[in-house]
Amino acid sequence: MGVVTRAVTAARADTDAEIIARMRTDPAAFAAVFDRYYPAIHGYASRRLGRDLADDVASETFLVAFDRWRRYDLAHSSARPWLFGIASNLIADHHRSEARRYEALARAGSAGPDRGDQPAEDIVGGLDARAVRGRLAVALRDIAPADREVLLLVAWAELSCEETARALEIPAGTVRSRLHRARHRLQAALGGTDPTKLREDCP
C-alpha cells in the first residue's frame, strides 16, 4: 500500500477541515478530499456542460482547491460547498457551452425517439420523458443566470440554502429569493410542475 493510499484510508473518517489542516505537514492528505468529492463535482459539471467539458471542469476544480487550501475556513467541517463554489465559477466561464447544451436538449426533447421494436407503452413513456426534458431545458435556459446557479446547486448538487450561500459567497436570504424566482419561472414554464424539486430544500 502506497503512502498516498495509506493517507487516504486513514483520513476517510476525518472531517474535511481536519484533512485540510493536516495538509500543512502532509500535502498528500488532499487526496482524501479529492476521492470524496470528485464524482459529485464531475457529475454536476456533466449535467451542466456535458461529459467532455466536465472532465476539464472537475479536474480544474481540484487544482484550484489545492492551490487555495491555505485560505480554507477550518470552522467549516465540510468542504463540499467550497468545492461546488469553485466548480460554479468555472462553469460560469463556459456559459455559451451551457446554453448550447440546453438548446440541444430542447431539440432532442421535441424529436420522437427511434421506435424500433419497443412496446407501445415504452414508446409513450419515452416520448413523455423526452418532452419533459426538452421543456425543462428551455425553462432552465430562460432563467436568469444568477437564479439558475442557485437552483441547480440546490437541486442537482443537493446543497442546502446555507451551503449554497457559502458556495456563492452571498447571503442566505439572497439564495432563498433567487431560488423562489427560479422555481416560479420553472413552474410557469412547465404547467405548474417542478421536476427539480425532490425535497423541501429551503425552509
N, C-alpha and C positions, 0 to 999 in steps of 0.2 A: 504494500500500500504506500503510495507516494506521500510527500509532505503535504501537498495541497489537498489530497483526498482525505488525509487524517484530520486536517484543519476543518474541512467541510463537515466531516462526520461528527467531530467534537462540538462544532458550533451549531449543529442543527437545532438543538433545543434552546439556544440562546436567543434573546431578542435581537432585532436588527441593530438597535442602538448599542448593545453590548458588543456585537461583532464589529461595528464601525469604530467604536472606542478602542478595540484591540488592534485595529489597523495601525495605530501609532508605533507599535513594535512588530507587527506582523501583517504587512500589506496583503499577503496572500489570503488572509481571512475573508477578503471581499468575495472570494469565490463562493462562499456560502450564500451571500446576498444575491449574487448572480443566479445561482441554481434555484433559489426560492422564487424569483420573480421573472426570470427571462421568459418562460412560457406564457405568463399572463400579459407581459408587455408586448410580446410578439403577436399574441392572439388579438389584442386590442388594435395594434397597428395594422394588422392584416384586415380586420373588419373595416377600418377607416380607409386604407390605401391599397389593399391587395397584397398578395404574398411577396412579390418581388421587392417592393419598397419597404415592406415590413421587416425584411431581413436587415436592411440598412438602418432603419429607424431603431429597431431593438438593439442592434449592436452599438450604435452611436449613443443610445440612452445610457448604457452601462459604461461606455468610455467617458462620457461627460460626468456621470456619477462618481466614477473612480477619480477623475480629475478634481472633483469638488468635495470629496468626502470630509475634508477638514472643516468645511462650513456647515456640515450637518448638525442640526439641533438635537443633541443627545437626550433632551427632555421627551422626545417623541420615540416611543419604543418601536414603532413600525415605520419602515422606510417606504412602504407601498405608496402613500400619497406623494412623497417626494419624487419617486421614480416615475409615476404617472404624470406628474407635473413636467418633468424633463421631456418625457415622450410627447406630451401635448404640444410643447413648444416646438419640438422637431417636426411633428405632424403639421403644425401650422405653416411651416416653410414649404409644405407640399400641397397648399390649398387648391392649386389648379388640378393636381392629380386626384385629389379627393372629389372635386366637383365632377371630373370626368368619370370617376368610378360611380357616382350616384346616377349620372346620365346613362351609363352602360347598364346599371341595374334596372333603371326605369325602362329602358328599351327591352331588356330581357323579360321584364315583368309583363310587357304588353304583347310579347310574342308567345304563341302557343308552343308547348313542348312537343318534341317528337313523339307521336303516339305509339309507334311500334306495335308490339303485341301486348301493351298494358291493358288490364281490365278497365272497364268503363269507370268504376269508382276511383281507381288510381289516377286516371286521366283528369277527372273532375277535381280531385284533391290537388293534383299538380298545378292545374290552372288556377285554382284558388290561391295556393301558396305563392305562385309567381305573381299573381295580380296584387296581392298584399305587399309583397316585397317591392314591386315596382312603385306602388303608391307611396310606400314608406320612403323609398329612395328620393322620390320627388319632394316629399314633405321635408325630409332632412336637408335636401339641397336648398330649399327656400327659407329655412330658419336662419336668423342672424347668426354669424359665426360664433360670437361670444356665448349666445344662448345654446347653440348646438354643442359647443365644447362642454358646457356644464351637463347637459342632458346625457351625452354619451359617456362621460366619466361616471355618472350615477348609474346609467342603465347598462352599459357594456363593461366598464371597468369595475362596477359594483362598489364604488366608493360612497360613503355617507356624505351628507351635505358638509359636515365639518371637515372630513378628509378632502373633499373637493375644494373647499376653501383653502386648505393648506396647499394642495397641489397647484392651484392657480394664484395663490397669494392675494386673495380677495376676501372681504368679509363674508361670513356665513349667510347674513341677510341678503347679500347680493346674489349668492348662489341660489337661495330659495326663490328670489324674484325672477332670475333668469330661467330657472327650471320651470317655474309656473308658466312663464310666457311660452317656453318651448313646448311644453305639454299641451297648452291651449292651442297652439298652432297645429300640432300633430293631430289632435282630436278633431279640429275643424277640417283638416285635410282628409282625414280617414273616417269621416262619418261618425264621430263620437268615440271611436276606439283608440287605444294607445298600446300597440304591441310591445313598446319598450318598458312599460310599467308592470313589472312582475312582482313587486312588493311595495310596501309603504316605505319610501326612501327618505323623505324629509318631513318629520312631524312638525 
